[in-house]
Amino acid sequence: MKILHLDSSILGDNSASRQLTAEAVAHLRASHADAHVDYRDLAATPLTHLSGAVLGGSESELGEAIISEFLAADVVVVGAPMYNFGVPSQLKAWIDRICVAGRTFKYTENGPTGLAGGKKVIIVSSRGGAYIGGGEAYDHQETHLTTLFGFLGITDVTIVRAEGLAMGDEARAKAFDTARGTIAAQAV
């Protein structure tokens, strides 16, 4: 099994999403001792943002490395904290590198078709507030990611959600317990 582990939080050791992605990967490795993990820290080593030069292929070696490791993965674990109702710009820069017509999706006479199916994606979502049960209109994080991966043909998407992290110690502890329960329930 090949696992691609992505972190995008700018909070380093204080990051809830980093802690939970590490736990998710450890859970996967416990079930698959021979698993190979590729790790990419998008905050520590950020990708440049999409530009005409990037689209024109001036970073073709890096772009090929990014898309190749994504396509080779059986499981992708994405650390996705919510910043200002969306994903970090570092994660968005990675997304822009994997959305490549002819590689991860194609256009047909019936509309776009995903080409990157057959893999599992685990989105580790962390957020200070609570957006389930009334705040969904503000969620441009989980909805963005599930829509994106669906567009690429990936239908096996699990969200490990830790929300309400900034709403007091009790809410934070409950959020971690809920997230850890989702991790423990994963069978891959």
Secondary structure, 3 states (H helix, E strand, C coil): CEEEEEECCCCHHHCHHHHHHHHHHHHHHHHCCCCEEEEEECCCCCCCCCCHHHHCCCCHHHHHHHHHHHHHCCEEEEEEECECCECCHHHHHHHHHHCCECCCEEEECCEEEECCCCCEEEEEEEECCCCCCCCHHHCECHHHHHHHHHHCCCCEEEEEEEECCCCCHHHHHHHHHHHHHHHHCCCC
